[in-house]
Amino acid sequence: MYTVEKKILPLIPLRGMSIFPHMVIHFDVGREKSINALEKAMVDDSLILLCAQKDAKTEDPEIEDFYHVGTIAKIKQMLKLPGGSIRVLVEGINRGRVVNIIGEEDYFKAEVDELIYDAENIEIDKELEAAMRLVISDLEEYLSISSRLSPDILITVTDIEDPGRLADVIASYINLKIEDHQKILETIDYYKRLEALHKILQEEIELLKIEEKINQRVKKQITKVQKEYYLKEQMRAIQKELGEEEDILEEIEEYKVKINDIDMPEEVREKALKELDRLDRMSPHSAETAVIRTYLDWIIELPWDVETKDKVNIKKARNVLNQDHYGLIDVKERVLEFIAIRELATEMKGPILCLVGPPGVGKTSIAKSIASSLNRNFVRMSLGGVRDEAEIRGHRRTYVGAMPGRVISSIKKAGSNNPVFLFDEIDKLASDFRGDPASALLEVLDPEQNNTFTDHYLEVPFDLSKVLFITTANTVASIPPPLLDRMEIIRISGYTEEEKLNIAMKHILPKQLKEHGLKEKNLKISENAMRSIINNYTREAGVRELERNIASICRKAAKKIVESNTKTIRVNQGNLYKYLGIEKYRHDYGERESQVGVATGLAWTAFGGETLSVEVNSMKGTGKLQLTGQLGDVMKESAQAGISYIRANFQSLNIDENFHKEMDLHIHVPEGAIPKDG
């Protein structure tokens, strides 16, 4: 259960508090001996023993004034404060049983037995499990009565499987007397610790019930306004004594003005004002204040009432699409139809467009062109490799460092509530134990639901119905059917050779010349050379590799111009190899004349069409069929079906009836290293 390791550590006496293992907390140190102990610990290994005083009023404690079980903690951070005191952040590690306290002149130090907790070898029997369930049930009842703690604490506690840590964590959350905290700290046995905690919680629950009855009686006598006024005046008096009143009041007033000035839904305003009221009543030193400030900043900075006005002009849209993209006639027409409908039916909940096609064919740039033609802001979110649902919906504020999901973050980045929102690579979504982001996207992309999209961090709905969503994918095969059902598929096929040639000469070459500091007269690439680059140096559906090859020629041309003072570089089919090396690809062509045993077929790849030779050889044997060339199951079955056809029609084909018994057939499809099927 525990192993004991003896240590000598600097000791800091705590007044009115105990610290548990695994607990991260900050406190202020002002007494000279305690400051010296801190400095000694920092010189050594940053470890320190924290023991509570029996009487918090004792200013200069003696050895007998300490409890003899404390917590060995590691110093994480120190901050010097005005007046000579130090604010220190520590993390509890293990319990420490004090053997002897040495009261030196400068600081206390203690001989201590560190109780190293072996969490991995705990055997949880039925009694221990029942005790764990009992204290969790006590906590649930406590939270249902008390408003001092967030109910979300229960989620954190329920996930703890270690009985000792469970008791420590619950005890650290509950505001108990120092004697009760110390009792839990000094109880080493798990079962007895849980039993002691159960007894303490039951007493606290009874006290809370009595407090609730008293509160109900008091509420009948004091109005809500009077009570709030009294509490706020009391808080202001405390803050005034601390010299913090003016800054806090200015900040609160600034937040209030901003919240009231923004045209946000009333539900959101009420939530923001409620959080602001919490901030007003909270101590400035509380860690929760930073969380509330961050939350209010997000609420204020979101574009609740910022909307760009659509400037729908079908002619302008056509010009933008033609200027940015060559070819893609069918795709452009469908996009123009979509824009035309937006002009006629402004309130219509339009379809979610999904642009499907191979890489490099212009899916993302088409989405940008739609945003440009509608005069809307454009924002892009890549979904490639997204596995966690929280990236879509955000984390709840109970988590440390919680932030809104990427959908809300992107809306804030866009600066308006009706941008063109591109979900890129939607087919690359993954799912694991952290959730299914594809399911989270269902609410975002459903026009019937997304007007009340609720991010886990914000906890209030944000209207996404004005957002124009567009998605891209390389294939629809991996998109879940419910998600696919919410989108209209627009397929973008690869470019033909002529389209690639026009794109290269009219768009890519001028762009690369400009990027490399060249003028049109400095570099001339012939049409034949460009065709050779397309056919022999690239094999793709889009034009990305083509652009990289043209960029490579520009770099070499720029180097040659600088070195040799040549004003014009001409690249043709004959000298192309000097710039790009030997040809990387070649295309197979069908035989001009028929040959015995060879048939020419057609093949499709993601990079375009190819010819495919099918070679057959026959020899005397026992009717075996051999298939080579990495053929898939479908092609193997096709070969078997072909033989069955020949056997069924042997008379009309003038073939021996028993050929399949006396001959072996070998069917081979060349390019044996490439798998084939279809």
For each residue, the residues with C-beta under 8 A, 3 or more apart:
1: 117 118 122 190
2: 115 116 117 118 188
3: 115 116 118
4: 113 114 115 116
5: 113 114 116
6: 99 111 112 113 114
7: 47 72 96 111 112 114
8: 109 110 111 112
9: 41 47 48 49 72 96 109 110 112
10: 37 38 40 41 44 48 49 107 108 109
11: 37 48 49 50 51 66 70 101 107 108 109 110
12: 29 34 37 38 48 49 50 51 108
13: 31 34 51 52 53 61 65 66 108
14: 17 18 19 27 50 51 52 53
15: 52 53 56
16: 52 56 178
17: 14 27 52 178 181
18: 14 52 70 71 178 181 182 185
19: 14 23 25 50 70 71 73 90 92
20: 23 71 92 168 169 171 172 181 184 185
21: 71 92 93 94 95 117 165 168
22: 91 92 165 168 169
23: 19 20 71 91 92 168 172
24: 76 89 90 91 92
25: 19 89 90
26: 77 87 88 89 90
27: 14 17 87 88 90
28: 81 85 86 87 88
29: 12 34 35 38 85 86 87 88
30: 34 35 83 84 85 86
31: 13 34 35 59
32: 35 36
33: 36 37 106 107 108
34: 12 13 29 30 31 37 38 107
35: 29 30 31 32 38 39 84 85 86
36: 32 33 39 40 106 107
37: 10 11 12 33 34 40 41 48 107 108 109
38: 10 12 29 34 35 41 42 48 75 78 86 88
39: 35 36 42 43
40: 10 36 37 43 44 106 107 109
41: 9 10 37 38 44 45 46 47 48 75
42: 38 39 46 75 78
43: 39 40
44: 10 40 41 47
45: 41
46: 41 42 74 75
47: 7 9 41 44 72 73 74 75 93
48: 9 10 11 12 37 38 41 72 73 74 75 90
49: 9 10 11 12 70 71 72 73 96 98 110 112
50: 11 12 14 19 70 71 72 73 90 92
51: 11 12 13 14 66 67 68 69 70 98 110
52: 13 14 15 16 17 18 66 67 70 178 181 182
53: 13 14 15 56 58 61 65 66 67
54: 58 65 66 67
55: 58 65
56: 15 16 53 178
57:
58: 53 54 55 61 65
59: 31
60:
61: 13 53 58 65 66
62: 65 103
63: 66 101 103
64:
65: 13 53 54 55 58 61 62
66: 11 13 51 52 53 54 61 63 70 98 101
67: 51 52 53 54 70 182 185 186
68: 51 97 98
69: 51 95 96 97 98 182 185 186
70: 11 18 19 49 50 51 52 66 67 95 96 98 112 185
71: 18 19 20 21 23 49 50 92 93 94 95 96 185
72: 7 9 47 48 49 50 92 93 94 95 96 112 114
73: 19 47 48 49 50 90 91 92 93
74: 46 47 48 90 91 93
75: 38 41 42 46 47 48 78 88 89 90
76: 24 89 90 91
77: 26 88 89
78: 38 42 75 86 87 88 89
79: 86 87 88
80: 84 85 86 87
81: 28 84 85 86 87
82:
83: 30
84: 30 35 80 81
85: 28 29 30 35 80 81
86: 28 29 30 35 38 78 79 80 81
87: 26 27 28 29 78 79 80 81
88: 26 27 28 29 38 75 77 78 79
89: 24 25 26 75 76 77 78
90: 19 24 25 26 27 48 50 73 74 75 76
91: 22 23 24 73 74 76
92: 19 20 21 22 23 24 50 71 72 73
93: 21 47 71 72 73 74
94: 21 71 72 114 115 116 117
95: 21 69 70 71 72 114 115 117 185 188
96: 7 9 49 69 70 71 72 110 112 113 114 115
97: 68 69 112 113 115
98: 49 51 66 68 69 70 101 110 111 112
99: 6 110 111 112 113
100: 110 111
101: 11 63 66 98 108 109 110 111
102: 108 109 110 111
103: 62 63 108
104: 107 108 109
105:
106: 33 36 40
107: 10 11 33 34 36 37 40 104
108: 10 11 12 13 33 37 101 102 103 104
109: 8 9 10 11 37 40 101 102 104
110: 8 9 11 49 51 96 98 99 100 101 102
111: 6 7 8 98 99 100 101 102
112: 6 7 8 9 49 70 72 96 97 98 99
113: 4 5 6 96 97 99
114: 4 5 6 7 72 94 95 96
115: 2 3 4 94 95 96 97 188
116: 2 3 4 5 94
117: 1 2 21 94 95 164
118: 1 2 3 121 122
119: 122 162 164 165
120:
121: 118
122: 1 118 119 162 163 164 190
123:
124: 128 129 132 161 163
125: 128 129
126: 129 130
127: 130 131 191
128: 124 125 131 132 163 190 191 194
129: 124 125 126 132 133
130: 126 127 133 134
131: 127 128 134 135 163 191 194 195 198
132: 124 128 129 135 136 163 166 194
133: 129 130 136 137
134: 130 131 137 138 194 198
135: 131 132 138 139 166 167 170 194 197 198 201
136: 132 133 139 140 154 157 158 166 170
137: 133 134 140 141
138: 134 135 141 142 197 198 201 202 205
139: 135 136 142 143 153 154 157 170 173 174 201
140: 136 137 143 144 154
141: 137 138 144 145 205
142: 138 139 145 146 149 174 201 204 205 208
143: 139 140 146 149 151 153 154
144: 140 141
145: 141 142 205 208 209 212
146: 142 143 149 208
147:
148: 175
149: 142 143 146 153 173 174
150: 153 398
151: 143 154
152: 155 156 396 398
153: 139 143 149 150 156 157 173 398
154: 136 139 140 143 151 157 158
155: 152 158 159 398
156: 152 153 159 160 169 398
157: 136 139 153 154 160 166 169 170 173
158: 136 154 155
159: 155 156
160: 156 157 165 166 169
161: 124
162: 119 122 165 166
163: 122 124 128 131 132 166 167 190 191 193 194
164: 117 119 122 167 168 190 193
165: 21 22 119 160 162 168 169
166: 132 135 136 157 160 162 163 169 170 194
167: 135 163 164 170 171 184 190 193 194 197
168: 20 21 22 23 164 165 171 172 184
169: 20 22 156 157 160 165 166 172 173
170: 135 136 139 157 166 167 173 174 197 201
171: 20 167 168 174 176 180 181 184 197 200
172: 20 23 168 169
173: 139 149 153 157 169 170
174: 139 142 149 170 171 200 201 204
175: 148
176: 171 180 181 200 204
177: 180 181
178: 16 17 18 52 56 181 182
179: 182 183
180: 171 176 177 183 184 200
181: 17 18 20 52 171 176 177 178 184 185
182: 18 52 67 69 178 179 185 186
183: 179 180 186 187 196 200
184: 20 167 168 171 180 181 187 193 196 197 200
185: 18 20 67 69 70 71 95 181 182
186: 67 69 182 183
187: 183 184 192 193 196
188: 2 95 115 192 193
189: 192 193
190: 1 122 128 163 164 167 193 194
191: 127 128 131 163 194 195
192: 187 188 189 195 196
193: 163 164 167 184 187 188 189 190 196 197
194: 128 131 132 134 135 163 166 167 190 191 197 198
195: 131 191 192 198 199
196: 183 184 187 192 193 199 200
197: 135 138 167 170 171 184 193 194 200 201
198: 131 134 135 138 194 195 201 202
199: 195 196 202 203
200: 171 174 176 180 183 184 196 197 203 204
201: 135 138 139 142 170 174 197 198 204 205
202: 138 198 199 205 206
203: 199 200 206 207
204: 142 174 176 200 201 207 208
205: 138 141 142 145 201 202 208 209
206: 202 203 209 210
207: 203 204 210 211
208: 142 145 146 204 205 211 212
209: 145 205 206 212 213
210: 206 207 213 214
211: 207 208 214 215
212: 145 208 209 215 216
213: 209 210 216 217
214: 210 211 217 218
215: 211 212 218 219
216: 212 213 219 220
217: 213 214 220 221
218: 214 215 221 222
219: 215 216 222 224 227
220: 216 217
221: 217 218
222: 218 219 226 227 230
223: 226 227
224: 219 227 228
225: 228 229
226: 222 223 229 230
227: 219 222 223 224 230 231
228: 224 225 231 232
229: 225 226 232 233
230: 222 226 227 233 234
231: 227 228 234 235 281
232: 228 229 235 236 280 281
233: 229 230 236 237
234: 230 231 237 238
235: 231 232 238 239 280 281
236: 232 233 239 240 245 249
237: 233 234 240 241
238: 234 235 241 242
239: 235 236 242 244 245 248 284
240: 236 237 243 244 245
241: 237 238
242: 238 239 245 284
243: 240
244: 239 240 247 248 284
245: 236 239 240 242 248 249
246: 249 250
247: 244 250 251
248: 239 244 245 251 252 280 284
249: 236 245 246 252 253
250: 246 247 253 254
251: 247 248 254 255
252: 248 249 255 256 276 279 280
253: 249 250 256 257
254: 250 251 257 258
255: 251 252 258 259 276 279 296 300
256: 252 253 259 260 273 276
257: 253 254 260 261
258: 254 255 261 262 300
259: 255 256 262 264 269 272 273 276 296 299 300
260: 256 257 269
261: 257 258
262: 258 259 300 304 305
263: 304 305
264: 259 268 269 272 299 304 305
265: 268 269 304 460 461 463
266: 269 270
267: 270 271 460 461
268: 264 265 271 272 299 304 460 461
269: 259 260 264 265 266 272 273
270: 266 267 273 274
271: 267 268 274 275 299 459 460
272: 259 264 268 269 275 276 296 299 300
273: 256 259 269 270 276 277
274: 270 271 277 278
275: 271 272 278 279 292 295 296 299
276: 252 255 256 259 272 273 279 280 292 296
277: 273 274 280 281
278: 274 275 281 282 288 292
279: 252 255 275 276 282 289 292 293 296
280: 232 235 248 252 276 277
281: 231 232 235 277 278
282: 278 279 286 288 289 292
283: 286 289
284: 239 242 244 248 289
285: 289
286: 282 283 289
287: 290 291
288: 278 282 291 292
289: 279 282 283 284 285 286 292 293
290: 287 293 294
291: 287 288 294 295 397
292: 275 276 278 279 282 288 289 295 296
293: 279 289 290 296 297
294: 290 291 297 298
295: 275 291 292 298 299 397 457 458
296: 255 259 272 275 276 279 292 293 299 300
297: 293 294 300 301
298: 294 295 301 302 404 408 412 457 458
299: 259 264 268 271 272 275 295 296 302 458 460
300: 255 258 259 262 272 296 297
301: 297 298 412
302: 298 299 408 411 412 462
303: 306 307 411 412 414 415 416 417
304: 262 263 264 265 268 417 462
305: 262 263 264 417
306: 303 415 416 417
307: 303 416 417 418 466
308: 375 376 377 416 418 419
309: 375
310: 342 346 374 375 376
311: 316 374 375
312: 317 339 342 343 373 374
313: 316 317 373
314: 317 318 336 339 340 343
315: 318 319
316: 311 313 319 320 373
317: 312 313 314 320 321 335 336 339 369 370 373 374
318: 314 315 321 322 332 336
319: 315 316 322 323
320: 316 317 323 324 369 372 373
321: 317 318 324 325 332 335 336 366 369 373
322: 318 319 325 332
323: 319 320
324: 320 321 362 365 366 368 369
325: 321 322 328 332 362 365 366 369
326: 499 502 503 506 507
327: 495 496 499 502 503
328: 325 331 332 361 362 366 492
329: 332 333
330: 333 334
331: 328 334 335 355 366 490 492
332: 318 321 322 325 328 329 335 336
333: 329 330 336 337
334: 330 331 337 338 490
335: 317 321 331 332 338 339 353 366 369 370 490
336: 314 317 318 321 332 333 339 340
337: 333 334 340 341
338: 334 335 341 342 350 351 353 370
339: 312 314 317 335 336 342 343 370 373 374
340: 314 336 337 343 344
341: 337 338 344 345 348 350
342: 310 312 338 339 345 346 348 350 374
343: 312 314 339 340 346
344: 340 341
345: 341 342 348
346: 310 342 343
347:
348: 341 342 345
349: 447 448 465
350: 338 341 342 447 468
351: 338 487 488
352: 445 447 469 470 471 486 487 488
353: 335 338 469 470 471 487 488 490
354: 426 470 471 472 473 476 479 484 487 488 489 490
355: 331 363 366 367 470 471 472 473 490 492
356: 363 472 473 474 475 476 489 490 491 492
357: 361 363 474 491 492 493 494 541
358: 361 474 494 540 541 542 606 607
359: 474 540 541 542 544
360: 540 541 542 543 544 545
361: 328 357 358 492 493 494 495 541 542 543
362: 324 325 328 365 366 492 542
363: 355 356 357 366 367 472 492
364: 367 368 380 422 424 472
365: 324 325 362 368 369
366: 321 324 325 328 331 335 355 362 363 369 370 492
367: 355 363 364 370 371 378 380 420 422 470 472
368: 324 364 365 371 372 378 420 422
369: 317 320 321 324 325 335 365 366 372 373
370: 317 335 338 339 366 367 373 374 420 468 470
371: 367 368 374 376 377 378 419 420 468
372: 320 368 369 375 378
373: 312 313 316 317 320 321 339 369 370
374: 310 311 312 317 339 342 370 371 420 468
375: 308 309 310 311 372
376: 308 310 371 416 418 419 420 468
377: 308 371 414 415 416 419 420
378: 367 368 371 372 414 419 420 422
379: 410 411 413 414 419 420 421 422
380: 364 367 410 422 424
381: 406 407 410 421 422 423 424
382: 386 424 425
383: 386 423 424 425 426 428 429 437
384: 424 425 428
385: 428 430
386: 382 383 391 392 428 429 430 437
387: 430 431 432 434 437
388: 391 434 435 437
389: 392 393 434 435 436 437 439 440
390: 393 394 395 405 434 435 456
391: 386 388 405 406 437
392: 386 389 405 406 407 437 440 441 444
393: 389 390 405 407 440 454 455 456
394: 390 402 403 404 405 408 455 456 457 458
395: 390 399 402 403 456 457
396: 152 399 402 456 457
397: 291 295 402 457 459
398: 150 152 153 155 156 402
399: 395 396 402
400:
401:
402: 394 395 396 397 398 399 457
403: 394 395 409 457
404: 298 394 408 409 412 455 457 458
405: 390 391 392 393 394 408 409 455 456 457
406: 381 391 392 409 410
407: 381 392 393 410 411 444 453 455 464
408: 298 302 394 404 405 411 412 455 457 458 462
409: 403 404 405 406 412 413
410: 379 380 381 406 407 413 414 421
411: 302 303 379 407 408 414 417 419 421 462 464 467
412: 298 301 302 303 404 408 409 415
413: 379 409 410
414: 303 377 378 379 410 411 419 421
415: 303 306 377 412 419
416: 303 306 307 308 376 377 419
417: 303 304 305 306 307 411 463 466 467
418: 307 308 376 466 467 468
419: 308 371 376 377 378 379 411 414 415 416 467 468
420: 367 368 370 371 374 376 377 378 379 467 468 470
421: 379 381 410 411 414 467 468 469 470
422: 364 367 368 378 379 380 381 470 471 472
423: 381 383 426 441 469 470 471 472
424: 364 380 381 382 383 384 471 472
425: 382 383 384 428 472 473 474
426: 354 383 423 429 441 471 472 473 479 483
427: 473 474 475 476 477 478 479
428: 383 384 385 386 425 478
429: 383 386 426 437 438 441 479
430: 385 386 387 437
431: 387 435 436 437 438
432: 387 435
433:
434: 387 388 389 390
435: 388 389 390 431 432 439 440
436: 389 431 439 440
437: 383 386 387 388 389 391 392 429 430 431 440 441
438: 429 431 441 442 479 480 483
439: 389 435 436 442 480 482
440: 389 392 393 435 436 437 443 444
441: 392 423 426 429 437 438 444 445 483
442: 438 439 445 446 449 482 483 486
443: 440 446 449 450 453
444: 392 407 440 441 450 453 464 469
445: 352 441 442 450 469 471 483 486 487
446: 442 443 449 450 486
447: 349 350 352 450 465
448: 349
449: 442 443 446 452 453
450: 443 444 445 446 447 453 463 464 465 467
451: 461 463 464 465
452: 449 461 463
453: 407 443 444 449 450 461 462 463 464
454: 393 458 459 460 461 462
455: 393 394 404 405 407 408 458 459 462
456: 390 393 394 395 396 405 459
457: 295 298 394 395 396 397 402 403 404 405 408
458: 295 298 299 394 404 408 454 455 462
459: 271 397 454 455 456
460: 265 267 268 271 299 454
461: 265 267 268 451 452 453 454
462: 302 304 408 411 453 454 455 458
463: 265 417 450 451 452 453 466
464: 407 411 444 450 451 453 467
465: 349 447 450 451
466: 307 417 418 463
467: 411 417 418 419 420 421 450 464
468: 350 370 371 374 376 418 419 420 421
469: 352 353 421 423 444 445
470: 352 353 354 355 367 370 420 421 422 423
471: 352 353 354 355 422 423 424 426 445 487
472: 354 355 356 363 364 367 422 423 424 425 426
473: 354 355 356 425 426 427 476 479
474: 356 357 358 359 425 427
475: 356 427 478
476: 354 356 427 473 479 484 489
477: 427
478: 427 428 475
479: 354 426 427 429 438 473 476 483 484
480: 438 439 483 484
481: 484 485
482: 439 442 485 486
483: 426 438 441 442 445 479 480 486 487
484: 354 476 479 480 481 487 489
485: 481 482
486: 352 442 445 446 482 483
487: 351 352 353 354 445 471 483 484
488: 351 352 353 354
489: 354 356 476 484
490: 331 334 335 353 354 355 356
491: 356 357
492: 328 331 355 356 357 361 362 363 366
493: 357 361 541
494: 357 358 361 540 541 542 606 607 608
495: 327 361 499 500 503 541 542 543
496: 327 499 500
497: 500 501 531 534 535
498: 501 502
499: 326 327 495 496 502 503
500: 495 496 497 503 504 534 543 546
501: 497 498 504 505 527 530 531 534
502: 326 327 498 499 505 506
503: 326 327 495 499 500 506 507 508 543 546
504: 500 501 507 508 509 530 533 534 543 546 550
505: 501 502 508 509 527 530
506: 326 502 503 509 510
507: 326 503 504 510 511
508: 503 504 505 511 512 543 546 547 550
509: 504 505 506 512 513 525 550
510: 506 507 513 514 520
511: 507 508 514 515
512: 508 509 515 516 547 550 551 554
513: 509 510 516 518 519 520 522 523 554
514: 510 511 517 518
515: 511 512 551 554
516: 512 513 551 554 555 557 558
517: 514 558
518: 513 514 522 523 554 557 558 561
519: 513 522
520: 510 513 523
521: 524 567 568
522: 513 518 519 557 561 567 568 569
523: 513 518 520 553 554 557 568 569 571
524: 521 568 569 570 571
525: 509 529 530 550 553 571
526: 529 530 570 571 572 573
527: 501 505 530 531
528: 531 532 572 573
529: 525 526 532 533 571 572 573 576
530: 501 504 505 525 526 527 533 534
531: 497 501 527 528 534 535
532: 528 529 535 536 537 573 576 583
533: 504 529 530 536 537 538 546 549 550 576 580
534: 497 500 501 504 530 531 537 538 546
535: 497 531 532 538 585 587
536: 532 533 583 584 585 586
537: 532 533 534 545 549 580 583 584 585
538: 533 534 535 545 546 549 584 585
539: 545 584 585 607 608
540: 358 359 360 494 543 544 545 546 607
541: 357 358 359 360 361 493 494 495 606 607 608
542: 358 359 360 361 362 494 495 545
543: 360 361 495 500 503 504 508 540 546 547
544: 359 360 540 547 548
545: 360 537 538 539 540 542 548 549
546: 500 503 504 508 533 534 538 540 543 549 550
547: 508 512 543 544 550 551
548: 544 545 551 552
549: 533 537 538 545 546 552 553 580
550: 504 508 509 512 525 533 546 547 553 554
551: 512 515 516 547 548 554 555
552: 548 549 555 556 579 580
553: 523 525 549 550 556 557 571 579 580
554: 512 513 515 516 518 523 550 551 557 558
555: 516 551 552 558 559
556: 552 553 559 560 579
557: 516 518 522 523 553 554 560 561 569 571 579
558: 516 517 518 554 555 561 562
559: 555 556 562 563
560: 556 557 563 564 566 569
561: 518 522 557 558 564 565 566 567 569
562: 558 559
563: 559 560
564: 560 561
565: 561
566: 560 561 569
567: 521 522 561
568: 521 522 523 524
569: 522 523 524 557 560 561 566
570: 524 526 575
571: 523 524 525 526 529 553 557 575 576 579
572: 526 528 529 575 576
573: 526 528 529 532 576
574:
575: 570 571 572 578 579
576: 529 532 533 571 572 573 579 580
577: 580 581 582 583
578: 575
579: 552 553 556 557 571 575 576
580: 533 537 549 552 553 576 577
581: 577 584
582: 577
583: 532 536 537 577 586
584: 536 537 538 539 581
585: 535 536 537 538 539
586: 536 583
587: 535 610 611
588: 610 611 612 613
589: 611
590: 600 611 613
591: 594 595 598 600 613
592:
593:
594: 591 598
595: 591 598
596:
597: 615 616 617 618
598: 591 594 595 613 614 615 616
599: 613 614 616
600: 590 591 611 612 613 614
601: 611 612 613 614
602: 609 610 611 612
603: 609 610 611 612 676 678
604: 609 610 678
605: 608 609 610
606: 358 494 541
607: 358 494 539 540 541
608: 494 539 541 605
609: 602 603 604 605
610: 587 588 602 603 604 605
611: 587 588 589 590 600 601 602 603
612: 588 600 601 602 603 669 676
613: 588 590 591 598 599 600 601 669 670
614: 598 599 600 601 667 668 669
615: 597 598 667 668 669 670
616: 597 598 599 665 666 667 668
617: 597 665 666 668
618: 597 663 664 665 666
619: 663 664 666
620: 662 663 664
621: 624 662 663 664
622: 661 662 664
623: 660 661 662 663 664
624: 621 664 665
625: 639 640 643 664 665 667
626: 664 665 666 667
627: 631 635 636 639 667 668
628: 631 666 667 668 669 672
629: 668 669 670 671 672 676
630: 672 673 674 675 676
631: 627 628 635 636 639 669 676 677
632: 635 636 675 676 677 678
633: 636 637 677
634: 637 638 677 678
635: 627 631 632 638 639 669 676 677 678
636: 627 631 632 633 639 640
637: 633 634 640 641
638: 634 635 641 642
639: 625 627 631 635 636 642 643 667
640: 625 636 637 643 644
641: 637 638 644 645
642: 638 639 645 646
643: 625 639 640 646 647 660 665
644: 640 641 647 648
645: 641 642 648 649
646: 642 643 649 650 653 655 659 660
647: 643 644 650 660
648: 644 645
649: 645 646 652 653
650: 646 647 653 655 656 657 659
651: 654
652: 649
653: 646 649 650
654: 651
655: 646 650 659
656: 650 659 662
657: 650
658: 661 662
659: 646 650 655 656 662 663
660: 623 643 646 647 663
661: 622 623 658
662: 620 621 622 623 656 658 659
663: 618 619 620 621 623 659 660
664: 618 619 620 621 622 623 624 625 626
665: 616 617 618 624 625 626 643
666: 616 617 618 619 626 628
667: 614 615 616 625 626 627 628 639
668: 614 615 616 617 627 628 629 672
669: 612 613 614 615 628 629 631 635 672 676
670: 613 615 629
671: 629 674 676
672: 628 629 630 668 669
673: 630
674: 630 671
675: 630 632
676: 603 612 629 630 631 632 635 669 671
677: 631 632 633 634 635
678: 603 604 632 634 635
